[in-house]
Amino acid sequence: MFEQQPPDLRQKVKELADRFLDSNDPSGWFDVLYADAAGDAARVPWARLTVHWALQNWIDRASPQGEGKSALVVGCGLGDDAEALARLGFRVTAFDIAPTAIAWCRQRFPDSAVNYTVGDIFAPDPSWVGAFDLVFESRNLQALPVSARSRAIEAIVPLVAPNGTLLVFTRYRDTDAAPDGPPWPLSETELDRFRELGLVERDRHPFPEGEGVQQFRIEYRR
Ligand SMILES: C[S@@+](CC[C@H](N)C(=O)[O-])C[C@H]1O[C@@H](n2cnc3c(N)ncnc32)[C@H](O)[C@@H]1O
C-alpha cells in the first residue's frame, strides 16, 4: 500500500498508525489521514483514482456476470473498485470506517448506483450476513495489525452468501514472525483462518508490485 510513496507521507502514516494503536484503536487513524488530505488523493497512499489493475485483470479473466447479483466492497477507500463492480451490473454496497472517504466517494460519483455507507468491519450490519454473492476485500486486512486480524476475517467471512465468492488482495509474508508495518503482510497461518471458517481456496495469483513485495489475489468460494 505504500509503494512509491514520498518518505514524508510514509512517515506520517507510520506516526498516525502508531499513535492510534497505542490507544487500541487500529482503525482510528484512517479518517484523520483522509481529512488531512483535504481532497488531494496524492496524500492518500493507496489511492489510485482508477480500478485496481489486479481487479480489472480478474474481471477480464473471470468475466463475472453481475446482473441480479450483489457485491460488498470492504474498506472501499475512494470507490473506484466499487464503481468497476457496479459497471458489471452488480448491486454494490461499499463501506468504509472513514466518513471522509465515504463523503469523497459520493462527491466523486454523484450519480453512482453504488450504496456508499460508513461502516465498521468489526461490526457489520446484521442484515449483511450471508447476503453477498461477491465480497471484495482489498488491502484492508494488511492495514490492520496482526492482533486484529482473526477478528476481521471472522467478521468478513459470514457476509459471503452460499456459493458466493470472496476475493482477497493482500501482501504476503512467508514467515510467522511478526511483521513491521503498516502495512502488515498476512502469513499463511493467518490465511488459514479463511479455510477454517469454511471457505475453499479456488485460485491464488501473485501480483508483484515493487521489489521484494509479495502480493496475492486469492479467490475463495463458500
Ligand atoms: C489500505 S486502505 C485500502 C483501500 C481500498 N480497499 C484499496 O484497496 O484501495 C484501507 C481502508 O480500510 C478502511 N478501514 C480501516 N479500518 C476499517 C474498519 N474497521 N472498517 C471499515 N473500513 C476500515 C480505511 O479507512 C481505508 O479506506
PDBQT file of the ligand as one rigid body, heavy atoms in Angstrom, charges set to zero:
ROOT
HETATM    1  C1  LIG A 301      -5.164   0.497   2.778  1.00  0.00    +0.000 C 
HETATM    2  S1  LIG A 301      -6.723   1.192   2.544  1.00  0.00    +0.000 S 
HETATM    3  C2  LIG A 301      -7.345   0.195   1.195  1.00  0.00    +0.000 C 
HETATM    4  C3  LIG A 301      -8.484   0.859   0.490  1.00  0.00    +0.000 C 
HETATM    5  C4  LIG A 301      -9.055   0.049  -0.676  1.00  0.00    +0.000 C 
HETATM    6  N1  LIG A 301      -9.661  -1.177  -0.222  1.00  0.00    +0.000 N 
HETATM    7  C5  LIG A 301      -7.988  -0.205  -1.712  1.00  0.00    +0.000 C 
HETATM    8  O1  LIG A 301      -7.556  -1.351  -1.909  1.00  0.00    +0.000 OA
HETATM    9  O2  LIG A 301      -7.573   0.773  -2.346  1.00  0.00    +0.000 OA
HETATM   10  C6  LIG A 301      -7.629   0.582   3.948  1.00  0.00    +0.000 C 
HETATM   11  C7  LIG A 301      -9.055   1.106   4.002  1.00  0.00    +0.000 C 
HETATM   12  O3  LIG A 301      -9.749   0.398   5.039  1.00  0.00    +0.000 OA
HETATM   13  C8  LIG A 301     -10.531   1.321   5.754  1.00  0.00    +0.000 C 
HETATM   14  N2  LIG A 301     -10.731   0.751   7.092  1.00  0.00    +0.000 N 
HETATM   15  C9  LIG A 301      -9.832   0.628   8.096  1.00  0.00    +0.000 A 
HETATM   16  N3  LIG A 301     -10.389   0.058   9.171  1.00  0.00    +0.000 NA
HETATM   17  C10 LIG A 301     -11.669  -0.230   8.822  1.00  0.00    +0.000 A 
HETATM   18  C11 LIG A 301     -12.746  -0.820   9.516  1.00  0.00    +0.000 A 
HETATM   19  N4  LIG A 301     -12.634  -1.239  10.788  1.00  0.00    +0.000 N 
HETATM   20  N5  LIG A 301     -13.921  -0.947   8.875  1.00  0.00    +0.000 NA
HETATM   21  C12 LIG A 301     -14.062  -0.499   7.583  1.00  0.00    +0.000 A 
HETATM   22  N6  LIG A 301     -13.079   0.087   6.891  1.00  0.00    +0.000 NA
HETATM   23  C13 LIG A 301     -11.879   0.218   7.506  1.00  0.00    +0.000 A 
HETATM   24  C14 LIG A 301      -9.718   2.608   5.728  1.00  0.00    +0.000 C 
HETATM   25  O4  LIG A 301     -10.460   3.756   6.014  1.00  0.00    +0.000 OA
HETATM   26  C15 LIG A 301      -9.156   2.584   4.317  1.00  0.00    +0.000 C 
HETATM   27  O5  LIG A 301     -10.026   3.201   3.408  1.00  0.00    +0.000 OA
ENDROOT
TORSDOF 0
